[in-house]
Amino acid sequence: MKFKMTPLERKWVWYDVGNSAFTLLVSTLIPIFFSLMDGGETESATAALGYATSIATAVVAILGPILGSLSDLRGMRKVIFMGSVLVGALGCVALGFMQHWLWFLVLLVIAKSAYQLSLVVYDSMLCDITQRERMDEVSSRGYAWGYIGSCIPFVLSVFVYVLYAMPDLFGAEHILSLEASMIIVFLLTAVWWVACTLPLWKSYPQVNFVDPGSH
């Protein structure tokens, strides 16, 4: 029997399509942009990015259980989820305007931490948008469509980078500067991320919750 997702399940899957664009950006183009921006000021661009990723992981390890518990309160799951998404997306946009490697790393830690915190809440939303027996299938589709959908902004971002790095392919000496290409790539990723989030944000109902206690 063919599995058919409900409208709310599809909207949940769409968030995976949106946030996966940021994941792909972090693992592919950000190391390239950072190495170009670094200009030899740090001993190793790869090591510096590794430190930033580790710090973001530590931040999530501390804040994840706290925000995860708070999201179980009535009406809080959507608030914390959208707050994390907006902080992550705004951080992503701001990354495109950074010209110094240190501030770039600071913003990367903020954006990546917010992204990972949004996933903590996003995963817990699954129990509100579908039934237990459908969770595995819906989750699998989110995972699959996330990777497929993220290719759209990624291909566009790679094209923008090529315009900067290899203008001779288009018969020109110069098309885009490094700064302009970074602004376009990060803005494109953030817009895609938020746009794919809006359907879930508008329709999500928090079915499972607890009322605030004395502590």
N, C-alpha and C positions, 0 to 999 in steps of 0.2 A: 504494500500500500504506500502510495506516494505521501511523503511528509509535507504538510502545508503549514507554513508559519502564520500566526495571527498578525494583524497590523502592529500590535505592541511589541511582539517578538522581533519583527523586522526592524522596528525603530531601535531596539536594543542592539541588534546586529550592526546597524548603521554607525553606532558609536565606535565599534571596533574598526570599521572602515575609516573613520575619521582619525582616531588616535594612532593607528598604525602608520600613518604618514609621518608623524613625528618620530616614531621609533626608527623608521627607515632613514629619515634625515640624520638622526643622531649617529647611526651606525655607518653611514656612507659619506655624505657630503660635509658634515660638520668637521671630521678630522682633516679633510682637505682644506676647508676654509681656515681652520685654526692654524694649520701649518703655514699657510700663506700669510696670515695675520701676525703670527708669532715672530717672524723675521729673525729668528735665532736668539731671541731674548731669554727663552727658557731652554734648559739643557735638552729636553726631549718633549716635543709636543704630545706624543703618544702617552708618555708618563703623566704629563699634566692633565690630560683628558681622563686618564685612569683615576687619578686622585679625585677629580671632580665627580666622576661617577660613583666612586666609593663614598664620598661625603653625602651625595644624594641618597644613596642606599641607607646610610646611617640615619639620615633625617627621617626617612620613611619608616625605618625600624622603630624609631622613637615615637613619631606622630601617628603611624598607622593604627596601632591598637587603640590609641586615644580617640582619634577621629572615627575609627570603625565603631567603637562603643557609642559615641555621641550620635552617629548616624542611625542607631537603632531607636532613638527617641522619636516620638511622633512629629512628623513634619520636617525632620532634620536631614534625612538622607538626600533629598534633592538639593537642599541648600548647600551642604558640604560638597556634594558632587559638582554642582555648577561653579561653586567657589574655586574648587581645585582646577576645573577646566579653564576658567577665565584667567586664573593666575598663570597657568601653564601656557596658554595661548598668548597672553600679553608678554610673558617672558620670551616666548618664541619670536614674536615681532621685534622686541627690543634687541634680541641677539643680532638681528640684521644691521643694526645701527652702531654696534660696538666696534671701535677701532683699536682698543687696547686689549691684549690677550687676558689680562687679569680680570677686568670687568666682564669680559666674555665668559670666563669660567664661573664667576659669581652668578651671572644670570643663567648660565647653563645648569648650575646646581639648583637654582630656584625653579626653573621650568621643568627640569627632569623630576624633581621631588614632587611638584604639583601633579605632573602627569601620572606618576606611580601612585600617588595618593588617590587620584581619581579612579584608578583601577581597583583599589581596595573597596571603594563604595560601589563602583560599577558591577563588580562581581556579586556583591550582596543584593543588588537589584534583581538578579535573576530569579530569586525566590518570590518576588512580587509580580513579575511579568509573565510567568508561566507556571505550569504544574510540575511537580517533582519528576514524574515519568517522562517529561519532555525536555528536562534540563540538559541532558547530555547532547541531544541532537541540536538544540538551539545554541548551546555553547560551542559545539563543533562548527556550526555554520558561521557563527561570529568570528571564530578563529580563521576559518578559510576565507570568508569574504573580506576580512580585515586585510589579509595579505594581497588579495586580488585588487581590492579597491585602492589600496595605498600606492599601487603602481601608477595610477593616473597623475597625482601631483608629483610623484617622484620622476616620472619621465619628463614632465614639464620643467622640473627643477634642473634635471641633467641638461636639458636643452638650453636653459638660461646659463648654466655654467659653461657649456660649450661656446656660447656666444662670447663669453668673457675670455676663456682660455684659448680658443682656437678660431679667432675671427677670420683667419685665412681660408677656412672651409667655405666661407660665404663671400669670398672675394674682397675682404676688407682688412685694413690694418688694425682697426679698433672699433668695437661695437659697444661693449659694456665695460665699465670699470669693475674692480673687485667689490668696491663698496656698493655699487648699484646692483650687481648680481646677488650679493648677500641679502640686500633689502628685499628684492623680488622673491627670492627663494624662501626666506623665512616668513614673509608675509603670506605667500601662497600656501605654505604648509599650515599656518595658523588659521587662515580663513577656511580652508578645507576641514580642519579639525573642528572648528566651531560650527560650521554649516552642517556637518554630519551629526552634531550633537543636538541641534535644535529640535528635531522631531521627538527624540526621547525626552528632552527637557519639558516640552509642551504637554506631553501625554502621560508621563510617568505617574502612577499612583502608588504611594507607600502603603501597602496592604498590611505588612507585618511591622509592628512597632511595639514599644513599651512606653508607658507614661513615666515622666520624671519622678524619681523617688526623693528621699530626704538627703541623699548623698550624691 
